[in-house]
Amino acid sequence: MSSLEDYMLPCLNKKLFGIDCLGCGLQRAIVLVFQGEFSAAFKMYPAVFTILLLAFFIIFNLFYKFKHDSKIKIFLLILNAVIIVASYLYKITN
């Protein structure tokens, strides 16, 4: 029986250079979220929840427009960038 990990994309950066990239762990974290393993998903990739929030907001915003939607998107993008970079720096230094 095959698992979802058999169908995940490999990290080219990790294969070529031997170090994780900023996105390493995101696919597995999303699978963990859909399996209900929220704590494990956060430990795998701390920005998983804010990335999913941004994705849902963008999809929602395609159908419903409102006054400050661009400010919310910019805020979520910046928040994601900060979490991704901070967690990556933590991962490579520990």
The 8 nearest C-alpha neighbors of each residue, nearest first, counted from 0:
[[1, 2, 3, 5, 4, 6, 7, 30],
 [2, 0, 5, 3, 4, 6, 7, 30],
 [1, 3, 4, 5, 0, 6, 7, 30],
 [2, 4, 5, 6, 7, 1, 30, 27],
 [3, 5, 7, 6, 2, 27, 1, 8],
 [4, 6, 3, 2, 7, 1, 8, 9],
 [5, 7, 4, 3, 8, 2, 1, 9],
 [8, 6, 4, 5, 9, 3, 26, 27],
 [7, 9, 10, 6, 26, 4, 5, 11],
 [10, 8, 11, 7, 14, 13, 12, 23],
 [11, 9, 13, 12, 14, 8, 23, 20],
 [10, 12, 14, 13, 15, 9, 16, 8],
 [13, 11, 15, 10, 14, 16, 20, 19],
 [12, 14, 17, 18, 19, 10, 16, 11],
 [15, 13, 11, 12, 17, 16, 10, 9],
 [14, 16, 12, 13, 17, 11, 18, 10],
 [17, 15, 13, 18, 12, 14, 11, 19],
 [16, 18, 13, 14, 15, 19, 12, 11],
 [19, 17, 13, 16, 20, 12, 14, 15],
 [20, 18, 13, 23, 12, 21, 17, 10],
 [19, 21, 22, 23, 12, 18, 13, 10],
 [20, 22, 23, 87, 83, 19, 84, 24],
 [23, 21, 20, 25, 24, 19, 83, 44],
 [24, 22, 20, 25, 21, 19, 10, 26],
 [23, 25, 27, 44, 26, 43, 28, 22],
 [26, 24, 28, 27, 23, 22, 44, 29],
 [27, 25, 29, 28, 24, 30, 7, 23],
 [26, 28, 30, 24, 29, 25, 31, 43],
 [27, 29, 40, 31, 25, 30, 26, 43],
 [30, 28, 32, 26, 31, 27, 25, 33],
 [29, 31, 27, 33, 28, 32, 34, 26],
 [30, 32, 34, 28, 36, 40, 29, 33],
 [33, 31, 29, 35, 37, 34, 30, 36],
 [32, 34, 30, 35, 31, 29, 36, 37],
 [33, 35, 31, 32, 36, 30, 37, 29],
 [36, 34, 32, 33, 37, 31, 30, 38],
 [35, 37, 31, 39, 32, 34, 38, 40],
 [38, 36, 40, 32, 39, 35, 41, 31],
 [37, 39, 41, 40, 36, 42, 43, 32],
 [38, 40, 42, 41, 36, 37, 43, 31],
 [41, 39, 28, 37, 43, 31, 38, 42],
 [40, 42, 45, 38, 44, 43, 39, 37],
 [41, 43, 39, 40, 44, 45, 38, 28],
 [42, 44, 40, 41, 28, 24, 39, 45],
 [43, 45, 41, 24, 46, 42, 47, 25],
 [46, 44, 41, 47, 42, 43, 86, 82],
 [47, 45, 49, 48, 44, 82, 83, 50],
 [48, 46, 50, 45, 49, 44, 51, 28],
 [49, 47, 51, 50, 46, 52, 45, 41],
 [48, 50, 52, 51, 46, 47, 53, 79],
 [51, 49, 53, 47, 52, 48, 46, 54],
 [50, 52, 54, 48, 53, 49, 55, 47],
 [51, 53, 49, 55, 50, 54, 56, 48],
 [54, 52, 56, 50, 51, 55, 49, 57],
 [55, 53, 51, 57, 56, 52, 50, 58],
 [56, 54, 58, 52, 57, 53, 59, 51],
 [55, 57, 59, 53, 54, 58, 60, 52],
 [56, 58, 60, 54, 59, 55, 53, 61],
 [59, 57, 55, 61, 60, 56, 54, 62],
 [60, 58, 56, 61, 57, 62, 55, 63],
 [59, 61, 63, 57, 62, 58, 64, 56],
 [62, 60, 58, 59, 63, 57, 64, 56],
 [61, 63, 60, 59, 64, 58, 57, 65],
 [64, 62, 60, 61, 59, 65, 58, 68],
 [65, 63, 60, 62, 68, 66, 61, 59],
 [66, 64, 68, 67, 63, 60, 69, 62],
 [65, 67, 68, 64, 69, 70, 71, 63],
 [68, 66, 70, 69, 65, 71, 64, 72],
 [67, 69, 71, 70, 65, 66, 72, 64],
 [68, 70, 72, 71, 67, 73, 66, 74],
 [71, 69, 73, 67, 72, 68, 74, 75],
 [70, 72, 74, 68, 69, 73, 75, 67],
 [71, 73, 69, 75, 74, 70, 76, 68],
 [74, 72, 76, 70, 75, 71, 77, 69],
 [73, 75, 71, 77, 72, 76, 78, 70],
 [76, 74, 78, 72, 73, 77, 79, 71],
 [77, 75, 73, 79, 78, 74, 72, 80],
 [78, 76, 80, 74, 79, 75, 73, 81],
 [77, 79, 75, 81, 76, 80, 74, 82],
 [80, 78, 76, 82, 77, 81, 83, 75],
 [79, 81, 77, 83, 78, 82, 84, 76],
 [80, 82, 78, 84, 79, 83, 85, 77],
 [81, 83, 79, 85, 80, 84, 46, 86],
 [84, 82, 80, 86, 81, 85, 46, 79],
 [83, 85, 87, 81, 86, 82, 80, 88],
 [86, 84, 82, 88, 87, 83, 81, 89],
 [85, 87, 89, 83, 88, 84, 82, 90],
 [88, 86, 90, 84, 89, 85, 83, 21],
 [89, 87, 85, 91, 90, 86, 84, 92],
 [88, 90, 86, 92, 87, 91, 93, 85],
 [91, 89, 87, 88, 93, 92, 86, 85],
 [90, 92, 88, 89, 93, 87, 19, 18],
 [93, 91, 89, 90, 88, 87, 86, 85],
 [92, 90, 91, 89, 88, 87, 86, 85]]
